[in-house]
Amino acid sequence: MVKLSVIVPFYNVQQYAPDTLRSLKANAREDFEFILVDDCSRDGTPEILARAERELPGAVFVRHEKNGGLATARNTGIDRARGEYLTFLDGDDWLAPGYYPKLVGAIEDLGCDFLRTDHVQCTARARSVQRVPVGRRGVVLNPREAILPADRSTSVDYAFAWAGVYHRRLVDKGLLHFTDGLRTAEDRPWIWKLHREAESFAAVSLLGVFYRRGVATSLTQIGDVRQLDFIRAFDQVVEETAADPEAASLLPKAVRTYCAIISHHVGSIERFEPAVAKKLKSMSAAALRRMPQDILDEALDSMDIQRASKLRRLRRRPAPAGVAA
């Protein structure tokens, strides 16, 4: 039986894929499989992965004929996975040797639905440790209780899918798949769903994932229309949270986070193409008006004056006919 399935989407990362694959080889075990999903790359990535399927123990190469985005590529990997546990890695990141055996050992010891880990953020030559915002380490916790408080960074704000490992029963319950077609912020509805509906989780102080920031081909560095999918992602968070039995306590967190993300994107609007920047403002204004207005007012009242004023002005912005997320 396969113990661990590692799902690794790749898209136009021929410069970084060899490092990623070498780090996977340094984590190989006879009961691990590595599902390498090429999302219709147009560079040399498919050839690198085809060779890896022959040389990397446990490698399975899957190629999309059409680019579908990170969420769709991860779903392809989930559907092909055979492991008792599943985890993710991005095609331009890498691992410390022997990290995955330690990760599997940690979740087996704790017996929880999912496990969250710290990671190392790498920007050029700078390195910094990013920690899961969960104070209690190495103990099984209720995921719902880690969503709040609304005014502090919590586990749902640490949305990196690759910073953890997940039991197969989450797939069986329909909790591990991503919203198909989301091209950015795909981790946000996913992490909220896990914390609302899974039964148990834990955080451990285990470092082993190296996350490469500032990659020129990364969608977070490209100011095109795909970036606006964050609105669809957070609309989903708010809609699903509003249907939760504890919506009254959880919605303020969802709305406040949505506001913070809108403020972030509008605050760096110069990196967007002009037509996209205009659409960002219109869609953000419409999104603010879709939120529960009483909860939105409370969220704005609790924010700093500069951000709150910017968002209030945006909410008053007239929405052109037909604008939708």
Secondary structure, 3 states (H helix, E strand, C coil): CCCEEEEEEECCCCCCHHHHHHHHHCCCCCCEEEEEEECCCCCCHHHHHHHHHHHCCCEEEEECCCCCCHHHHHHHHHHHCCCCEEEECCCCCEECCCHHHHHHHHHHHHCCCEEEECEEEEECCEEEEECCCCCCCCCCECHHHHCCCCCCCCHHHCCCCCCEEEECHHHHCCCCCCCCCCCCCCHHHHHHHHHHHCCCEEEECCCCEEEEECCCCCHHHCCCHHHHHHHHHHHHHHHHHHCCCCHHHHHHHHHHHHHHHHHHHHHCHHHCCHHHHHHHHHHHHHHHHHCCHHHHHHHHHHCCHHHHHHHHHHHCCCCCCCCCC
